[in-house]
Amino acid sequence: MTELADLQEEIRSLCSQAEAWGRHYLKHIAVLRRAAASLLPQLTDSRELSPLTSEWRAGQPPVRAPLEAVPSETGEHFLDRVQCFYTLQLLRLHRDSLERLRARARSAPQDAASLRDILVDIERRHEWISRTTIEAMLREFLRDQDVPAFALFNVGTSLHLDDIDVAVVAAADSAPLNHALSRLTMEMIRRASRLHFYLAEQLQTDSYYAPMDRYHHWIKQGVRNYVGVSELLSARFITGDPQLYERFGREIGERFYYTLGSTAEHYAYMRGMLTEVRSFFRHDPEAFSINFKRDAIRAIRALVSAESTRYSIHATSVWKALNILCSKEERLREVYQGLEEVLVLFEIFRYLYQLFVVQEEHLALSDDEILGVLDPIARELGYEEIRHIRPGNRLLLEYSAALIRSRRLVQTLLDQERIYVRALHVFGKIARSGQFVTSLAEIRGNMGREFLEVVRWFRGTPFWQDILRLLTNIDRDSLRRFADDLLEPGEGPSLVERYVRLVSQDTRSLLRLLLVIGEHRDYGRVSHLFWMFMESWQQRLSRKVAERERLLSFYQRDPKPFVRLLQCLDQKHQQALLETLSRPVLDPELVKVRSGLLHVLATFTRCSRFFERTLRHVVERHPEVLKHLDDGRALGRMGRWMLTRSLRLRDIDAGLAEARSHYELEFVRLGTEIMNGRRIPILLRDFRRMSERTVTALATLCHRRLREEAFPAAPPETEPPYAILATGGNAREEGYLADYDVIFLAPEDEQLNFCQRVAVHFNAELTRVGILPHHLLADHFGRYALTIGDLRGLLQKGCGQDFAERSEILGARFVYGSSRLYEEFVREIVDGEVLLHRKSYLLAMLADERARQKPTPEAGRRMIRLKFDRGSLKEIHLTLDLLRAHFSIIEPGARRLLAKLVKRDPEHREEYYTLLRSLNFLVRMRVLYQLTVGHYGTIDPQQMGHAIDALRIKVRPGDDPAEALLGRYRRRTARSARASARLSTWLRGELEDGAGRQTVDRIPPSSIL
């Protein structure tokens, strides 16, 4: 049995090779090893071995003996043979494809045509394997069964090996046929590959097949599912009655090809497919992941399918269709050839990823393990390491370039198809007037009823885009007329409900309709119409699970329209929408999407307009942020990637834009975490660090630009000549939603003018980010860049009234620049001026503090002034400035300063702890108020709302939460006022006794960096 021995040796070799592939091939390895040990020795007849030993040669299926059942009671032995056939042939396919890829990589790595030939061979070969397997199994299950004529055909892409899309059409109903198809489905899952009956699902049949009249009825009801139509057009016969298959093609498939005089179905399909393609490219690809189908493959294949119906090309393969299109349309030959080239790269990348890693469409670039797998995949395609650039990174760069090119090519074809579709005039032919409607002025009668008549046949399809195009460019008078017609007595509710019912099948069109009305709701009765639409839609969402799932599916693909709609709603209606979407969904894949959407809604219902504007701006530039708004770690990774990218880009303007995006994203991330109850001291520390990273990036880029302009041939500097210091709230780690107080230090030499230019550009970029820079000390000199001599002269003539400037200097934190210049600043200014003359500084501060003191706020006042009330933030900060100078502790952070004071002065431990607790409470209150209400100088407890829960204030049943907050605030400020007064009294006594603290507790610049 040489033939059997050779086969067993081949199986051992195949299993050894497959161990290097993805874990999903362990099943196939186990099947072959079990077959080699037990099944194959039982097959002594060469006729039985023939299907297993036959090889695929020169792109043609082998001449094989049919897989016939061996007589048995259960047929299990035969099914084992079929499973062995499928598994063996599938592994052979992968082995041979990899060998061809390696040979191509050695001989012609840049030859796209050879890659296409390999893909075509994979497609044909897999179709032969699946067809043979399905045909053999179904023949076994239908043995001795009397069933009507049927045809089973492949309606998917045979190149995608993760499943097999099939459809079955039957001449009549048959329970035995349905039972056999059910067994086929289960055995294919067990032994081969999963079958997907997509068309049967769309037709909503109770069986795996559908009669011919069901397909006719489906089309007659209106073309709504263009993916289903594309599957019909790609149907390839597998088994059954060939004549029924040909009849199906004539009566169903042919209806969607262009034929003169009968264009309704073709027009519907073309318009629908073009809208589908546009929807794929409506949002940018995610920056941190790849999704092969969503990024480009679906759009390209859909567009080729639409082009095929336009030119009556009956090609079930995308490669054959592109080849015919190149010959039919000379002027677009380069476009079709370009689409073929990029599609080849996408498909071969997808094939190898699913072979070596996992059978999924999504590839997370942030996953280090995935990035490690890309190198062997890239080497299979001929990419090698060049100048320390890994093969996997080269493949990603090639993928990105192909993605950009594919969008340009697709847009070229979309422009051509738009002209072609409008020329068909089918929309106008089915209108009651018989004319194509180009403006609202042409509509006679009730505008709302006219629109419904026009789209009645196309209900649930993107033909609403025609109406929406008219409404988008509408003038005020026509919009008022549209609202008045819909709100006519006896018409309003019913017409609005009909609109929502019809257009709700296309979520994008529904959201766009709501946006068109909502964004113009200030015109007459349009506002009333908008709220009626919202109420009707929310009722459907609350009643129908399918409506909620449709919205969630669309939101998962493109969240921006839904977020724009939220801007049109007040908090009351946002809260109502939140409660509606909190209802359960059935699809387990959408549960996580719903959780993310509810988090987004909760954020919008709680946040202030100021925070909402920043959130909206981030979402417009990076829509994927909404999918991770409840995942701080994911947003943090995105922010770090943006910051790293900003410093690596050669284009400085692009780098500055990335740095601004980093700040905005981190601003949103930390704000949402604060609103969700995370510890504010930790988050404010993170905000300070993030701000410093942003400042560093902006200063670096501004410096690089000006240096390249002034000294284009000079080598890069290891350290800039200036130093940037932060003061005020950002130095104290209380800077969220605050201005940025800056000291810009420069050397006293010829570089001063250059540093001034850098400072001017740096301030401009800070302002563009949304951070307002303040230069308190610069006001004395008329320029931003200050020298050590400038500061020394300012302090020497201060006459004791410059305590504000001295506080700025003493509380400064080093952020970026020359550490040498900062050390000189500490030595000459902090030590040599401020701390050396701290007694006069302390006396001036204490005198000012006594002048500022006012009685405790009267009990009847309900407004909170966090900065100026007794015992509030201003008084605490002044007390800390006094203590910082008295003990010579150079520590800008308020909380770390208090921790050091407890160690240095344990006698006043209770006062320091009181100030720390009050400081945490007041800062938390201020930040939450800014995030949820607005950026105001005073706080109205009645408006705190959600912030009261985040502050963890206990409210007794029946009590007013605002009163509980006000009482907590008064108790806290009263305690901190008493603690500050005791410390001030003690300091006066120390100064009068002449006691001083000579030891300086300072922070080295390296630890601050």
N, C-alpha and C positions, 0 to 999 in steps of 0.2 A: 504494500500500500504506500508507494512512494508519494502519490498524490496527497494522501492523508497526512503523512509525515511532513511534507512540505507545508501544508496548511497549518499544522500545529506549530511548526517552527515560525511561520509568519505571524501567527497570533502572539507568540511569546515576544517577538520583536516589536509588534504593534503596542502591546501592553507596556513594554518597557519605555517606548517613546511617549505614550499617553500619560505616564506618570509625571511628566514635566508640564502637563497642561493643567487647566483649572480643576478644582475639586469636583465639579459636576461631572467629570469624566470617570470618576472612581466607579460609578455604577456600570458604565460600559466595560471597564477593565474587568470587573468582577464577573460580568456576563460572559465575556470571551474566555476567561480562565476556567469558568465552570463548564463552558461548552467544550473546550479542548480536553478537559478531564473526563467528562461523562457523555456528552451528546455526540461528538464527532466519531468516537469509536463505534457507535451504533450505526453510522451511515456507511455501510459497506458498498452500496451501489453507487457507481460513478454518476448516475442520473441524479441521485440525491445530493451528491457533493458538487455538482456542476454550478448551481447558483452561487456557491460559496467560493469556488476556485476561479470563477470568471472574473476577469479584470476589465476595467474601463480603459479603452485605448483610443488615442487620437480624437478625443472629444466625442466618441460615439459609444452608446451602451453596448455591452458584450452580447454576443449571441448566447443565450442561456436557456437551460431547460426550465419550464414553468415550475413555480413553487406549488406542487400539488400535495394535498393532504395524505398522510399515511393513515390507512383505516385504523381508527381507534374509537373508544367510547367517548372520550372527553375532548379529543383534538388537542390536548395539552402538549403532546410531543410535537405536533406540527407547529403550534405557536412558538415553542422553543426554537424550532428551526428558523421560523420567520424572524424571531428576535435576534438570533445569531446572525442571520443574513443582514438585517438592518444595521446592527452594531458593527459588524466586520466591514461592511461597505462604507459606513460613516467614518470609521477610523482610517480606512484606506484613503478616503477623500481628503482628510486633513493631512495625512502623511504625504500624499502626492502633491498637494497644494503647497505645503511648506518646502518640499524639494524644488518645485518650480520657482518659488519665491527666492530661495537661496541661489539657484542658478541664475536667475535674473539679476540678483544683487551683485553677483560676481561679474556678469557680462555687460548688462545694460541697466544700471540702477535708475537712470532718469527716463526710461522708456515707459510712458503711460499706457501705450497700446498693449504692451505685454501684460501689464497689470489688469487691463480690461479683459484680455483673453483668459486670464486665470479666473477672474470673477465669473465670466460667462460659463466657463467649464464647471466651476463650483455650482452655479445655479442649475445648469442642465443635469449635472450628476446627482445633486441632491433631489431634484424633481424625479429622476428615474428611480432612485432608492425609495423615496416615499410613495411614489405611484405603485411600484412593485409590492411594497409592504402592505399598503392599504388594499390593493386589489386582491392579494392572497388572503388576507384576513377576512375581508368581506365575503369572498367566495366561500370560505369555510363556514362563516356564520349564516349564510343564506342557503346552504346545502339543503336540498329537499324542501325548500320554502317556496310557496307560490306568492310572488310579489309583483305589483304592476311595474311597468317600465319606469326606470329612473336613470338619472345621470348625476354622478358625483364628480365635481371638478375643483381644481385648485384655483383659489381666487386671491391668493396672497403673493408675496415675493419669495421665491424659492431660495434666494440668496440669504435670507434671514432664517437661520437654522434653529432659533429658539422655540418656534412652534410652526404649525402648518395650518393655514387658513383654507377652509373648504366650505363648499355649499352644495346642497343636494336639491334637485328639482325632481318631482315625481308626477306621473300622469294621474294618480289618484291616491286617496288616503290608504295607508296600510300599516296595521299594527306590527306584523312581522318585520317589515322594513325598518320601522322605528326602533324595534327591539334590537335588530342587528346593528343599527347605527349606534345604539347605546353601548352595546358590547364592544364595538369597534373603538369607541371613544375611550372606554376604560382600559382596553388592552393596549391601545397606543400610548396612554399615559404610563402604563406599567412597563412596556417593552420597547417603545420607540420614542416618539415625540408627541407632545400635546397637540390635539386638534382644537381648532378654534372655529366655532360656527357663528361667525359675526353676523352674517346676513340673516340667519334664522332668528337671532336675538333681535335684530332690527325689525323683522316682520312680525315679531311677538307671537310666534307659533308655539304650540304646545309640544312640538316634536322637533327632531333634528333636520327635517326636510320641509319643503313648502311646495304646494301645487303651483302650476303655471299661473292659474288665475289669481293667486295671492300676490304674485309679483306684479301682474297687471293692475290690481287694485292698489298696491303700494305706490306705484307711479301715478295713478290717476288721482290719488289723494293730494298730490303736490310733492315736488321734489324738495326734500328737506335734508337728506343724508347723502352728502357728496362722497364721503369715504365709501359708503355702500355701493354707490354707482360706479366708482372707480374699481371696486372689486368685481362687479359684474363685467366690466369692460375687459378685465384681465383674465377671465375664466379660461382655464386650460383643462381639457378632458382628462380624467383619471380612469374611471371605470363606469360601466352601465350601458345605456342605450345611446350610441353615437347620434342617431337621428333626433332623439329628444334634445341632446346637447346642441345640435345645429339649429333646431327649431327655437330653442331658448335664445340663441345668439341673434336670430333674425327678428323675433318678436320683442325681445327685451333690450338686448344690447344695442341693436341698430338704431333704436329710437333716439339715442343720444349723440349720434354722429350727424354732421351737417348734411342736410339734403334740401334742395331748393323747394320751397313751398311748405315745409313742415319743420319749423325751427323752434317750437316752444320748449320741448324737452332739452334740446341742444343748448338753447339760450339759457335755460334755467341751470343746467349743469355748468356751463362756462362761467356764468356770473357767480355761481356758488363756489366753484373751485378757485376762481381768481380772488374772491374774498377770503377763502381759506388760506391761500398762499400769502396774501397780504397780512393776515393775522399772525402767521408764523414769524414774519419779519417786523411786526409792529413794535417789538421790544428787543433790546440788544441782548446778545448771549450773556449768560452769567459769567462774571469774571473769574470765578473760582471753581468752575466745573464745566464738564462737557456733557451734552446730551445729544447723541449722534442723530437720532431721528428729528428731534425738535429743532436742533440748530440748523439743519439744512436738508437732510435726506428726504423727509416728508414733503417739504416745499418743492424740491426739484422734481421728485416723482409725480407729484400732483400736477405741476405745470406741464410736464411732458405728456401726461394723460390728457389734459385739456387741449394741448396742441394737436394731439393725435385725433381727437374728435373733430377738430376744426378742419384738418386736411384729410379726413377719412382714412387714417392709417390704422389698419386692423392688426396691430402688433402687440402681443402679450408680454413682450420683453422691453424694458426701458432702453436697453442697448440697441436693439433692432429699431425701435421707434426713433431714437436720436439719429441713427444712421440714415433712415429714410428722410427725416426732416432736413438733414444736411443737403440731401440731393434735391428735395422739393423746393426749398427756400434758400436760394443762393445768397441773398443779401443778409441773411441771419446765420450763415454757415459758421462764422467764427463764434457766435454766441452759443450755438448748439454744441460745437466742439469744446468750448470752454466749460459748459455745464457737464459734459461727459468727463472731462479731466478732473474737475473737482469732485464729482460724484464717485469716481473711481477711488480717489484718496479717502473720502469719507467711508465708503463701503469696505475697503480693505482694512482700514484702521479698526472699524467696528468688528469685522470678522476676526481679526487677530486678538483684539481685546476680549471678545466673548470666548475665544478658544483658550487663551492663556490665563484669564482672570475669572470672569463671572459672566453669566448670560443676562446682563442688564444693559439698559441704554445710558445709564448715568455713570459718569466718571468724576469723582471728587478730587480736584487737583490739590486740595489742602491735605489730603491723606498721604502721609509719607510712604506707606506701604504700596499704594497705587503708583506713586511716582517711581518707586523702585522697579516696578514691573514694566514700565514703559521702555526702559532701555533694551531688553531683549526683543520687544515688539518692534522697536525702531530698527534694530539690527537685521531683523528678518526682511525689512524693506530696503536695506542697503545703507542706512545711516550709521556713520562711525563718529567717534569722538574727534572733534577738531578744536584745538586751542582751548582745552578744558571745558568745552561745551559738550555736555553729555548727549548721547544719541536721542534719549527721550525728550530732552529739551529742544533739540533740533526738529523732532517730529511735531512737538506742540507748536513751534513757530510756523512750520509748514501748514499745520492744521488751521492756525489763526489766519495766515495769509489766504488759504483757500476759502475760508469762511467769508472774509471780506470780498474776495473775488466773486464768490457765488451770489452774494447779495447784489452786487453790481450787475451781474448777468441776469439774474432773475428780475430785477427792476427794469432792465431793458425790454425783456419779453412782456412784462406786465404793462408797460406803456403801449406796446404794440397791440396787446390783447384788449386793452381798454378801448382803443379806437375801433377795433373789430366788433366788440360786443355792442357798443353804442350804435353801430351801423345796422344791427339786426332789427332794432325798433320793435322788438316783441313786447316790451313794456308798454309802449304806446298802443300797440294793436289790441291788447286786452283791456285797455282803459275804456270806459263807457263812451268817452267822447271820440274814440278812434284816432286820437292824435297824441303825439308824444308830448308829454308835459315838461316844459323847460323852466317855467316860472309859476309862482302861485297866482299871478294875475290871470292866467289862462283858465283857472279852475272856476267853474260855475256852480252855483248852489252851495250846499253845506260842505265846507272843505274837509271836515272830519270824515263824513260818509264817502266822499269821493276817494280819499286815500284808501279807505278800507276796501272799496270796490276794486281799486287798481291792484291791490296785493292779495286779493282773496284767493286766487289760484296758487299764489306763491307763499302761502302762510307759513310762518316759521322759518323763512329763509332770509339770506342777506339782501333781498330785494328792498328791504326797508332802507337800505343805504341811499336809494334814489330819493325817497321822501326826506331822509335826514340831511341829504346834501342840500335840498331846497330849504329846509328849516334852518340849517346852519348859517346860511347867508341871508336870512330873512330880514326884512326891515320891520320897524316897530309897528307900523299900521297893520301889516299882514300878520304879524304875530298876534296882535290883539284880535284880529278877525278870526284867526285859527282858534284862539281860546274862546271867543264868544260863540263860534259855531259849535264847538264841543260842549259848551255849557248852556246851550239852548234849553229852554224848559222842555222837559220830557225827553231830552237827548243825552244830557251830561253823564250821569252815572253809567248808563248802558254803553254809550260810545267809549268812555274811558275804560270800562272793564273789557270791552271787545278789543281795544287797542292792546291792553296789557296781556290779554289772553293770547292774542296772535303773535305779538312780537316777543313774548317771553321765551319762545322756543330758541331765540338767538339772543343770548345774554348780552353780547356786545352791543347789538342794536338797541336793546331795551335800555341799557345804561346810557348809551349815547342820546336816546330820545329824552330820558330824564334829565340829562345834563343840558341839552339844548333848551329845555323848558326851565330848568332850575336856575341856570346862569342868566336868564332873562326874566326872572320872576318879579322884577320891579315894574314891569310894564302892565298896567291895568289889571285885568283879571287873570293874568298869567300865573300869579302867585297862587290863587285859589286852584287853578288847574293843576299846578305842580303838586300841591298837597293831596289833591284827589288821586293823581297818579301814584304817589308814594303810598297812600293808604290802600289802594287797590293792590299794588304790588306786594306790600307787606302782608296783606290778608292771604294772598296766594302762597307766599313764603311760609306763613304759619300753618297753612292747611296741607300743603303738598311737599312731601319729602323730596320728590324729583326736582321741584323748583329750587330747593335749598342746595341739593347736590349739583344742579346745573350751575348755580352761582358760584359754588365753591370750586368746581372744576375750572370755570373761567378765571376766577380769582387766582388760582394756582398758576395759570399760564400768564396772565397779565393783570396785575393788581392796580395799575394806575387809574383806569376809569372809575373803579369803585372808590378809590381814595378821593378823586376829584368830586364825586357825588357827595361824599361826607362833608366837603366844604360848603355845600349848599344847605346842609341840615343844621338846625340848632341843636343844642345838647339834649333837649326833650325828645326830638325825633331820632337822634343818634342812640339814645338810651332805649327807645322803643325798638329800633332795629337790632340792637344788641340782644334784647330779650327774645326777639323773634328768631334770630340765628342761633340762640342757645338751645333750640329744640334739637333732638337727636337726628342723626343721619344713618343710613343703612350701610353705605359703602365704607368698609374699614380703612381704605386708603385716604378717605376724605376726613376722617376723624381728626387727624393731626392738622390738616389744613384748616378745619373749622376752629380748632384750638388756637392756631395762630391768628386767624381772622378775628376771633373774639378778643384776643389780646390787643390787636390793633384798634378795634372798636372801643374797648375799654380805655385805651390810651387817649383816643380822640375825645371821648366823653369827659375825661378828667382834665385834659391839658389846657393851658392858656393859649390864646391866639398867638402870642409870641413864639411859644414852643411849637405850636402847630405849623407856623410858617416855615420854621427850620426843618421840621419833619417832612413837610410837603416838598421842600426843595431837595432834600436828600433822596426822597422817593422818586422824584422826577428824573434824577440823574442815575440812581441805582435802585431800580424797582425791586431787586432781589432782597433788599434790606427788610421789606415787610415780611418775608418768609422767615426771617430770623429775629424779629423784633423782640421775641420772648427768650432769645438765646444770647445772653451777653457775651459768652465765649466766642460764638461764631462772629458776632459783630466786632469783637475785639480783634480777631484774626484778620477780618477784612480791613479794619482801620490800620493795623500794623503793615499789611501788604500795601495799602495806599501810601503810607508814609515812606516805606522803603522804595517804592516805585518813584515817588516824587524826587528823590535824591539821585536816582539812576538815570532818569530821562535826560537825553541830550537837549531837548527843547525845554528851555527854562520856563516859558509860559505854561507849557503842559505840566511841568513839575510843580509850579505854584498852584495850578488848579487842583492837582492831586493833594497837595498839602492842605488846601482849603477844604477839600472833600473829606480828608482825614479828620479835621477838626469838627466839621459838622456831624459826621457820623459818630464820633466819640461823644459829642455833645448830646446827641439823641440817645445813644446807648446809656450813658450815665444818668440822663434825666429819667428815662423809663425805669431804670433800676431804682432810683430814688423814689419814684411814685409807687413802686411795688414794695416798698418797705425795707429795702436794703440799708445797712448801717451807713449813715451819712458821713461820719468822719473818714471812713475808709474810702468812700466814693469821692469825697472832696480831695483827699490825698491823690487819688488816681487822676482827678481832673487837673490838679496842679501839675502832675507829671506829664499828662497829655498836653497841657498848654505849653509847657516848656519844650516838649518835643516839637510842637507846631512852630513855636517861636524860633527854635534852632533851625528847623527846615527852611522857614521863610528867610531868616537872616543869611543862611548859607547860600540860598539861591540868589538873593539880591546881591550879596557880595560877589558871587561868581559872575553874574551878569556885568556888573560895573567893572570888575577887574578885567574881564575879557575885552570890554570896550576900551579901557584905559591902557592895559598892558597885554595886548594879544599874544606876545611871544614869551611872556614871563612864565616861569615854572609855577605850579600850584603851591600855595602857602600851606604849611603844616598847621598854623594857628593864626586866626585873624588878629589884627592889631588892636581891636576894640574889645570891650566886654559889655554884655547886656545884663542888667540887674533888674529883678522884679521886686516891687515893694507893695505895700498895702495888702488887700485881701488875697491876691494871688500868692504873695509870699507867706501869708498866714495860713494858707490852705482853706480859704473861705471865699474863693474867687468865682464860684459858679454864678453865671449871669451877671458878673461884675465887670467893670472896666479893667484895663491892664495898665497899672502904674509902672513906669519904666524909668530907669537911670541908664543912659547910654554913655559909657565911659570911653574916652579916646586918648591916645598918647599926645604929648605936647611936642610934636614935631611936624614934619612936612606932610604926614599922612592925615592930619586933622581934617582938611577939606574933603579928602576921600571918605573918611569915616562919616562926615556930615551927610554926604550924598547917600551913603549906605543907610544912614538913619532915616532920611527922608523917604527913600523907597521902602524901607522896612515898615515905617508907619503907614504908608499907603496900602501895603499888603495886609497889615493887621486889620485895617479898616475894612478891606474887601472881605476878609474872613468873617467880620461881624464883631470884632473886638475893638473897642475904642481905646486907643493908647492915650495915656495921660503922662505929661512930663512936668511935675510940680517944680522941680529944681530948674528945668530949662527955661521957665518963664522969666528968670532973673537975667538970662544971657541972650535971649533971642535966637538961640540955635539948640538943636537937639543933642549934638555931640559935646560932652563936657569933659574937661580935663581935671586932673587932680588939683592943679593950681586954681582952677575956677572954683572948685568946692572949698578949698582952703581959704581963699579970699572971701567967699560968701560967709563962711562960718566965723571968720575973724572979725568981721564988721557987723555981726548979728546983734550985738548988744543985749543978749539974753532974750530977745523976742523971736528968735528963729527956732523955737522948740519944735514946730511942725516939720521944718526941714531936717532937724537933727533926728526926729523920730523916723522920718523916711529913710535916712541913711542907716540908722541903727537897725531897722527892720528889713534891710535889703537882703535879697537872696540871689546868689550868683546863678545865672541861667546858661549863658553861652559866651564863648569868646576866649579872651586871653586870661588864663589863670594867673599869670605873672602880674597883669595889670590889676586884677582883683585883689591879689595879696598886697600890692602897693596901696590900693584903696583902703584896705583894712588897717594897714600899718600907719599910713599918713593921715587918713581922715577919721576912721572909726576910733582907733586908739589915740592918735595924736591930737585930735580936735574934740570929738564928741565925748569920749570917756575921760579924757584928761580934764575936761571942764564940766564934768557931769553935775557938780553941785549947783552951778548956776542954771544948768538945764533942768534939774529936778525942781529947784525952787520956782522957776518960771512955769513949769508944768503944774505944780501943786497950786500955784496962784490961779492959773487958768481953770483948773478943775474946780476950785472953790467958787469962782465966778460963774461957772456953768451950772452948778448944782441948783436944782429947783425942787419944790415939794413933790412928793409922790403924786401921780396922776389922780385926779378926783374920781370918786367912785362912779359918778354919773357918765363919765366919758367912755364911749364904746370903741373908739378908734385906737389902734396900737401903732406907736411910732418906735420901731425897733432900734432906730439909730439914736434917738434923742431922749427917750424916756429915762427916768432915773433907774439905774441898775441895768440898763439895756446895753446894746453892743458897743456904743461909743464909750461909755464909762468903763466897761470891761477892758476895751482896747487901750484906753489911756492908762489904766492901772497897770496893765501888762507892760506898756512902754516904760513906766516909772520903775517897775521891778527889773526889767531888762537892763536899764541903765544903772540902777543901784548895785545890782549884783554882777554887772559887766558880762552878761551872758549873751553871746552873739548867736541867737537861735530865733529865726523869724517865725517858725511854726508855733502857733499859740498853744496847742495841746502838748507838744514836746517841751515847750518852755515851762508850762505849769508842772509837768512831770519832773523837770530839773529843779524847779523851785521847791518842790516837796522834799527833795533830797538835801538841798542847800539850806533850807530854812524850815525844819520840821516843826518849829513852834507855831507856825501859821498854817499847818497842814489843813485844818478844817476850812479856812478861808479859801485856800487854793482849790480844794475839792468843790467848794460851793461855786466858785467862778467857773470851773470846768463843766459842772453839770448845767449851769445856767447858759454858758456859751454853747454847748451842744444843743440844748433845747431851742435857743433863740435862732441859731444858724439853721437848724432843721426847719423851724417855722418859716423863716424867710425864704429858704430855697423852695419849700413846698408851695408857699403862696405864689412865688414867681412862676413855678411850673404849672400850677392849676388855675390861677386867677390872672395874674399880670405882674409886670415889673413896675411896682409903684412904691412910693416912699412910705406910705402908711398901709396898715392892714385892717381890713374890715372882717371881724370874726364871723359875721353872718355869711360871708362868701367863701369861707374856707372849705366847706363841704367835705370832699373826699380827703382833704389833707388832715382833717381832725382824726380820721381813722388811722392814717399813716403816723400821726404823732402819738398814737397809743394812749389817748386820753380816755379815762373811764367816765362814762356818762350813765347816770342812773336812769332807770325807766321813767319817762315823763319829763325829764329835765331837758333844757335847751342845750344842744352841743356847743353853740357859740358861747353861752354863758360859762360852760365848763372850761372851754379854752381860755376865755378871758380871765377866769379865776386862777387857772394854772399859771398864766403869764404873770399876773400880778404877784403871786406868791414867789415865783422864780426871781423876778426883778427886785422884789423887796429884799430877798436874801442876798442877792449879788450886790445890791446897793449897800447893805450893812457890811458885807465882807470888804467891799472896796473902801468904804469909809474907815474901817478899822485898819486896813493896810496903809491908807494915806496918812492917818494919824500916827501910826508907828513910824512911817518914813520921815515925817516932819520931826519927830523926836530924834531919830537917827541923825538927821542933818544938823539939828541944833546941837547935838552932842558931839558932832564932828566925826562920828563913826563912818567908816566907808569900807567897801569891799574892793580889795586890790586885785584879787585873782580874776583873770579873764577866762571865761568858758566859751570857747569858740568852735566853729565848725570848719574843718579844712575844705577848700574848694572841691577836692576830689569826691568827698562824700556827698556834697550837694549835687554835683553832676551825676 
